[in-house]
Amino acid sequence: MRNLPPVVKNLIIINVVLLLLTMLMERTGVDLVRYLGLYYPGSQHFMPHQLVTHMFMHGGLMHIFFNMYALWMFGSTLEQVWGGKRFLLYYFVTGLGAAALHTFVGWIEISHVQSAAKALTNTLTPDTFEAFVVKYFSKSVDPGALDAFVSRWSAMPDSPVQAAQAEETVNSLIRGMMNIPTVGASGAVFGVLLAFGMLFPNTQLMLLFPPIPIKAKYFVLAYGVLELTLGVSNQGSNVAHFAHVGGMLFGFLLIKYWRKKSQHFY
């Protein structure tokens, strides 16, 4: 740790301390993620400071290990090249950019589901309710419980009680979408990875799986394409792929801006 540049060192320390504090507070019944993780702006749990604090929260040991390992490996070199102030600015711009793109994509997805739910209320039947839930919330509901409810409702399709329960279930599922917190430094770390690939494009990196060398520029390009593909194809997954894409996108834009102001990145 003594050989680490100061900004990277302090970022790692803050992240580790907050993870340990989160684990400790869980034993007392306090969920720090509830206060410091990033919630969708439409959620009752959203608070503006979460746009920053979520960058220092993590979901477990493996999550923080890979993020901090990448921050140490690539961020140390960048801080030595740029200096601490510029590196810290870059880190926060990419982290906030990641949060912005992730939130924007979430808004598109949630708005689409809300529009579909509004249309559902005009044609609410056991069959349309089941089709709606399966289409948008198949990963969030128990198939057995859904089948049982639809069967009971189908037996008395004119029951206002069953219809009201279906509407409340839809609203509850949408609230659940808004109440999923996002945590982690991954967006900023992907920005750091992008910057390393742009500053040192021909540096050879050794992959773990498979164990082959690859130039940094190709590694970054492949990772960016992979994250974009996963973000589009795995909507609703537990991994914020568009946050990763956002970190790389805002990092690219910031570096291009700096290049216009100087012949160098630093």
N, C-alpha and C positions, 0 to 999 in steps of 0.2 A: 504493500500500500504506500510505502514511503516514496517509491519510485513513480507513482502515478501522478500525472499533472493534476493540479488542485480541483478544477471543476469536475472532471470525471470522478475523481476520488470522492468528492462531497456528494455528487449525485448518487453514487453507489451506496454511500453510507446512509443517506436519507431514505433511499428505497429499502434497504435492508432493515433499518430501524422501524420504518412504518409497517413492514411485513411482520416483524416480531411483535410490535405493539398491537397489530390487528389480531394476531394469534392469542396474545395475552388478554386482550379485552373481550374476545369471544368467550373466554372462561367466566367472565363476569356478566355475560348476557348483553354486552354492548357490541353492536356491529358497526365498525368504522367504515366499512364499504358503503353502508347506508348514507353516511354523511360525506364521504370523500370520493366515492365512485361517481362516474358521470352518468346521469339519468337523462332521458329524453326530455326536452323542454316542456312538453305537455304533461309530464308526470308530476304527481303531487310531491315527489321527493326531490325534484330538481332544485338546485341552488347554483347561482352563477360561479361561485368559487370552485365548483366541481370541474370546470373546464381546465383548471390547472392541477388541482389535487389528484385527479384520477391518474395523472402521469406518474405518480409516485406510489400507487397502490398495485398490488399483484394478487393473483388468485392462488398462489401456492409456491412451493420451493422450486419446482421445475420451471414454472413461468418466470420467476424472477432470475433464476440461474441463467437461462438462455439470453434474456434481455441484458443482464449485467455483464455477461461474458462477451456479448457482441459490443456493448458500450465500451468495455475495457479494450477489446482487441482493435476496434476501428476508431473509437472516439479519442483514445490517447494520442494517436498519430495526428488526427485532425486538430486537437487542441494545441499540440506542439507547433503545428504549421500556422494556424490562424491566431493563436493566442486565446486566453481564457474568455475574454469578453465576447469576442465574435463567435466563438464556439457555443457559449451559453445562449447567445441570441439565436443562433441557428437551431439549437436544440429545442428551444421553446417555440420558435416559429413552426418548425416541423411538427411538434407535438400538438400545438393548437390547430394547425392545418389538418392534421389527422382527425382531430375531434370534430372539426367543421365538416369535413367530407363525410365522416361516419354519421353525423347527425343529419346532414342533408339527405343522405341515402335512406336513413331511418324515417325521415319525414315523408319521403316519396312512398315508401312501403306502407307506413301506417296510414297515410292519407288514402292510398288505394284501398286498403282494407276497410277503412271507415266509410268510404263511398259504397263499397260492396255491401257493407252492413246496413247502410241506409236504404239501399235498393231492396235488400232482403226483407225489411219490415213491410214492404208493400206486397210481397208474395210469400209470406211466412207460412210454411207448412212443414210437417215432419221431414219430408224429402228435401226441400230446399235448405232447411236448417242443417241437416246432416251433410249435404253437399258443401255448404259453406264452411262448416267446421273442418271437414276432411281436406278441403282445398287449402285453407289458410292456417289451420292449427293442428294438423295431424300429429305433430311432434309434441304437442302440449296437452293433449287429452288422452284419457284412458279409453281405448276402443271398446272395451266391454261396457263401461259406464255409458258411453255414447249410444251404443246399440240398445242398452236397456231403456234409456230415456226415450229414444225414438220409438221403440216398441210400445211403451206405455202411452206415448202421445198418439201414435197411430191407432191405438185401440179406442181413443176418444178424441178425434182430430178437432172437434169444435170446442174443446176445453180452453177457456181463457186462462186458467191457471197454468197449464202446460205452455201456452204461448208466451205468457209473461215470464215464465222461468227460462224459456229459450232466449228471449230478448235479454234478460239479465245475464245469462251465460255468455252471450256474444259480447256484451259490454264488459264483462269481467275479463274475457280473453283479450280484448283490445287494451284494457288497462294493464293487463299483464305484460303485453308487448312494450308498453311505455315504462314499466317498472323494472326492466332488466338493466342492471348497471354495467358500465364498461370500465374496466380497470387495466392498467399496464402502461409501460413506457414504450410499447412496441412501435407506435406511430413515429415517435422521435428517433427510436433506434433504427427503423427502416430509413428514415431521413439521413441518419449518420452513415448507414451502409451505402446509400445512393451517393453521398458526398465523397466517400472513399473511392467508389468506383469512378467518379468523375475526375478526382484529383490524381488518382494513381491507377489509371485504366489498365495498364499492362502488368500490374503486380500479380504474381502467381499466388493463388489461394489453394490450399489443399482441402478438398471436401472430405467429410467423414463417411458419407454414404452417397455414392460409391467413393472409395479413397483414390480420387484422381485429381490432378492439378487443373485449375481453370483460371483464366485471367479475370481480374476483378470486374471489368466492364461487361463481360459475358455473364458472369455470375449475377450481377445486379440486374441486367436486362432480363435474364431468365426468371429471377425471383419476382420482378415487377409484373411480368406477364402472367406468372403463376398466380400471384395474389389477385390480380384483376379477374382472371378466369374463375378462381374460387369464389371471389366476391359476387360475381354475376350468377354462378351456378348453385351456390350454397346459401341463398338468402335464408335468414333465420337460424343460421348455425351459431355456435357459441364463440366462434373466432371472428374478430372484427377485421375482416380482410380489407374492407374499404378504408379503415383507419390506416392500415399499412400502406395502401396505395396513396392515401392522402399525405402521409409523411414523406413519401418519395416525391410526389408531385410538387408539394410546397418547397421541399428541399431543392428540387431542380430549378424551380422558378427563382428562388432566392439566389442560388449560385449564378444563374444566368444574369440576374440583375447586378450582382457584384462584379461579374466579368465585364459588363458594360461600363462600369465605373473605374475599372482598372485593368491593366494587362495581366494581372494575376488574380487569383481567388482571394488573396489575403493582403 
